[in-house]
Amino acid sequence: MPLLTAAILLLAGCQGEDKQGGSEAPARTEGPSCAQVFSAQGKEAIKRMADIPASSSTTFLGHPQEAAERLVAQYDAGTPDKSSAVDFCDVHKEAAGLDSAQVSFSLTQDVPERGKSASVFKEYRMAKAALVGTKVGVLYFECTSKRWAAGMGATALVRGEVRSRYETSAPDSTARQDALRVIYESSLSFSELLGCKSNAGLPAAFTMPPERAK
């Protein structure tokens, strides 16, 4: 019995290890699972974006609540200018292998100047700014929340990114819309977890916005 008990405790300890490296993972709290973040249209969009056939199953891995806690911890550490991206959701074809697409969030200091983004991007009017290509989408939103600064409250600029590992076979216009829908739905969920959904400047429902004047 003592050996069996020790083995169980050892197994439990291994399962609780932080796989992201660096600091200890915060205690996980209740919240939406990664798969619950996306609407049916969002899931179809991310499959097209990652060039996953409609007939293939998709596995969503990630803990949005934990990602929010990690970003708040970075802000409260006093180093938002040195923020590293936190994983929000990894999307896999079937259940194995490398992720086909990934959604992440980080803190940033500035929004890129209009017309200064790389040529692969088109700029759209959503939140503070949206930069969208055929395999990557970036969305900036301002987040005023009591969660920052150890509960004292503050305003932070958040950068969300979805990136596909593969080129999509969809037309460019469809690919850009898919990328923006995915990062929009992710950002809407993330802003709610951060306590700033009402002031993040995100629309209540997704529609393709007009391009931002350069």
C-alpha positions as CSV (number, residue, x, y, z in Angstrom):
1,M,0.0,0.0,0.0
2,P,2.7,2.6,0.8
3,L,4.3,2.0,-2.7
4,L,0.9,2.3,-4.4
5,T,0.2,5.6,-2.5
6,A,3.6,7.0,-3.5
7,A,3.0,6.1,-7.1
8,I,-0.4,7.8,-7.1
9,L,1.1,11.0,-5.6
10,L,4.0,10.9,-8.1
11,L,1.6,10.6,-11.0
12,A,-0.5,13.5,-9.7
13,G,2.5,15.7,-9.4
14,C,3.6,15.0,-13.0
15,Q,0.2,15.8,-14.4
16,G,0.3,19.2,-12.6
17,E,3.6,20.4,-14.0
18,D,3.7,23.6,-15.9
19,K,4.6,22.8,-19.5
20,Q,5.1,26.4,-20.7
21,G,8.3,26.9,-18.8
22,G,9.5,29.8,-16.7
23,S,7.1,30.6,-13.9
24,E,4.7,28.3,-12.0
25,A,1.3,27.9,-13.6
26,P,-1.4,29.7,-11.6
27,A,-4.2,27.7,-10.1
28,R,-6.8,26.9,-12.8
29,T,-10.2,28.3,-12.2
30,E,-13.6,27.7,-13.8
31,G,-14.1,29.2,-17.2
32,P,-14.9,28.4,-20.8
33,S,-12.9,25.7,-22.4
34,C,-11.0,26.5,-25.6
35,A,-13.5,24.6,-27.7
36,Q,-16.4,26.6,-26.2
37,V,-15.0,29.9,-27.2
38,F,-15.8,29.6,-30.9
39,S,-19.2,29.7,-32.6
40,A,-20.0,27.1,-35.3
41,Q,-19.0,29.7,-37.9
42,G,-15.8,30.4,-36.0
43,K,-14.9,26.7,-35.9
44,E,-15.5,26.4,-39.6
45,A,-13.3,29.5,-40.2
46,I,-10.4,28.2,-38.2
47,K,-10.5,24.9,-40.1
48,R,-10.5,26.7,-43.4
49,M,-7.7,29.0,-42.2
50,A,-5.6,26.0,-41.2
51,D,-6.5,24.1,-44.3
52,I,-8.1,21.3,-42.3
53,P,-10.5,19.3,-44.5
54,A,-14.2,19.6,-43.5
55,S,-14.2,15.8,-43.1
56,S,-11.4,15.8,-40.5
57,S,-12.0,16.1,-36.8
58,T,-10.5,19.0,-35.0
59,T,-9.0,19.1,-31.5
60,F,-9.0,22.4,-29.5
61,L,-6.4,22.6,-26.7
62,G,-6.1,25.5,-24.3
63,H,-7.4,27.1,-21.1
64,P,-8.5,30.6,-21.7
65,Q,-9.0,31.4,-18.0
66,E,-5.4,30.4,-17.3
67,A,-4.2,32.5,-20.2
68,A,-6.0,35.6,-18.7
69,E,-4.5,34.9,-15.3
70,R,-1.0,34.7,-16.8
71,L,-1.4,38.0,-18.7
72,V,-2.7,39.8,-15.5
73,A,0.3,38.4,-13.7
74,Q,2.6,39.8,-16.3
75,Y,1.0,43.3,-15.9
76,D,1.2,43.1,-12.1
77,A,4.8,42.2,-12.3
78,G,5.4,45.6,-13.7
79,T,6.8,44.6,-17.1
80,P,4.0,45.1,-19.6
81,D,6.6,46.4,-22.1
82,K,8.4,43.0,-21.9
83,S,5.2,40.9,-22.2
84,S,5.5,37.4,-23.7
85,A,2.6,35.9,-25.5
86,V,0.3,33.6,-23.5
87,D,-1.3,30.6,-25.3
88,F,-5.1,30.9,-25.6
89,C,-5.9,28.1,-27.9
90,D,-4.1,25.5,-30.1
91,V,-6.0,23.9,-32.9
92,H,-5.0,20.5,-34.1
93,K,-6.1,18.3,-37.0
94,E,-7.3,15.1,-35.5
95,A,-5.7,14.7,-32.1
96,A,-2.0,14.5,-32.6
97,G,1.0,16.2,-34.2
98,L,1.9,19.9,-34.4
99,D,-0.8,22.5,-34.0
100,S,-2.4,23.7,-37.2
101,A,-3.3,27.1,-35.9
102,Q,-2.7,29.0,-32.6
103,V,-4.3,31.9,-30.9
104,S,-2.3,33.9,-28.4
105,F,-2.4,37.2,-26.5
106,S,0.2,39.6,-25.1
107,L,0.4,43.1,-23.7
108,T,1.8,45.9,-25.9
109,Q,2.6,49.6,-25.7
110,D,1.5,50.9,-29.2
111,V,-0.8,50.2,-32.1
112,P,1.1,50.2,-35.4
113,E,0.8,53.4,-37.4
114,R,-1.7,53.4,-40.2
115,G,-0.1,52.4,-43.5
116,K,3.0,51.1,-41.7
117,S,2.1,47.4,-41.5
118,A,3.7,44.8,-43.7
119,S,2.3,44.4,-47.2
120,V,0.8,41.0,-46.5
121,F,-1.7,42.8,-44.2
122,K,-4.9,44.7,-44.8
123,E,-6.0,47.1,-42.1
124,Y,-9.6,47.0,-40.8
125,R,-11.6,49.2,-38.4
126,M,-12.2,47.1,-35.4
127,A,-11.4,47.9,-31.8
128,K,-8.1,49.9,-31.8
129,A,-6.9,48.2,-35.0
130,A,-7.1,45.0,-36.9
131,L,-4.3,43.7,-39.3
132,V,-5.3,40.7,-41.3
133,G,-3.4,38.5,-43.8
134,T,-4.4,35.2,-45.4
135,K,-2.8,33.1,-42.6
136,V,-2.5,35.5,-39.7
137,G,-4.9,38.0,-38.0
138,V,-3.9,40.5,-35.3
139,L,-6.4,42.6,-33.3
140,Y,-5.6,45.3,-30.8
141,F,-8.0,46.3,-28.1
142,E,-7.9,48.5,-25.0
143,C,-8.8,46.9,-21.7
144,T,-9.8,49.0,-18.7
145,S,-10.4,46.5,-15.8
146,K,-10.2,46.1,-12.1
147,R,-8.2,43.0,-12.6
148,W,-5.1,44.9,-13.5
149,A,-2.8,46.3,-10.8
150,A,-3.7,43.8,-8.1
151,G,-7.3,44.8,-8.1
152,M,-6.7,48.6,-8.2
153,G,-7.7,48.9,-11.8
154,A,-5.9,50.2,-14.9
155,T,-6.0,50.4,-18.7
156,A,-3.8,48.1,-20.8
157,L,-3.4,47.6,-24.5
158,V,-3.9,43.9,-25.5
159,R,-2.7,42.3,-28.7
160,G,-4.4,39.1,-30.0
161,E,-3.0,37.0,-32.8
162,V,-4.2,34.0,-34.7
163,R,-1.6,32.3,-36.9
164,S,-2.0,29.3,-39.2
165,R,1.0,26.9,-39.8
166,Y,-0.3,26.2,-43.3
167,E,-1.4,28.1,-46.4
168,T,-5.1,28.0,-46.9
169,S,-6.7,26.9,-50.2
170,A,-9.5,29.4,-49.7
171,P,-9.6,32.7,-51.7
172,D,-7.8,35.6,-50.2
173,S,-10.9,37.5,-49.3
174,T,-12.4,34.4,-47.5
175,A,-9.1,33.8,-45.7
176,R,-8.9,37.3,-44.4
177,Q,-12.5,37.2,-43.2
178,D,-11.8,33.8,-41.5
179,A,-8.7,35.1,-39.7
180,L,-10.5,38.2,-38.5
181,R,-13.5,36.2,-37.3
182,V,-11.3,33.8,-35.3
183,I,-9.3,36.6,-33.6
184,Y,-12.5,38.6,-33.0
185,E,-14.3,35.7,-31.3
186,S,-11.1,34.9,-29.3
187,S,-10.8,38.6,-28.2
188,L,-14.4,38.9,-27.2
189,S,-14.0,35.9,-24.9
190,F,-10.7,37.0,-23.6
191,S,-11.9,40.6,-22.9
192,E,-14.7,39.1,-20.8
193,L,-12.3,37.0,-18.8
194,L,-10.2,40.1,-18.2
195,G,-13.3,42.0,-17.1
196,C,-13.3,44.6,-19.9
197,K,-15.7,43.2,-22.5
198,S,-18.0,46.3,-22.2
199,N,-15.2,48.8,-22.9
200,A,-12.9,46.8,-25.3
201,G,-14.5,48.4,-28.4
202,L,-15.5,45.1,-29.9
203,P,-18.8,44.7,-31.7
204,A,-21.5,42.4,-30.1
205,A,-21.6,40.3,-33.3
206,F,-19.1,39.7,-36.1
207,T,-19.5,41.5,-39.4
208,M,-16.7,42.2,-41.8
209,P,-15.7,45.9,-41.0
210,P,-14.5,48.4,-43.6
211,E,-10.8,48.8,-44.3
212,R,-8.9,51.4,-42.3
213,A,-7.9,54.4,-44.3
214,K,-4.1,54.6,-44.7
